[in-house]
Amino acid sequence: VEGKVPAKYSEVLLGVTKASLSTDSFLSAASFQHTIKVLSHAAIAGDQDPLFGLKENVIIGKLIPAGSGFTHGRFSETEDGKLESIVHMDDYPSLTPEE
């Protein structure tokens, strides 16, 4: 189509286990397999989960990022065509236990 840029992709075939553990979300990865290993590694590394996916938001009981819960503009495209997150963890209040 004139004036449009075709979508870019690269084929990657992963098994179910590898695919589930290859996510940026340690909560999502821990919910599938190797829970203790994944959570221990995340705790030692001081990781923060960006909570971009459906599964991790369901796990913590937050509105899922789909439908009315979806926030537009979470990512921007850089000059080289890669997506970059424009949402920063500082933009979210700390998760505190309900009293």
Secondary structure, DSSP 8 states (H G I E B T S, - for coil): -TT------------HHHHHHSSS-HHHHHTTS-HHHHHHHHHHHT------SHHHHHHHT---SSGGG--TTSEEE-TTS-EEE---GGGS-------
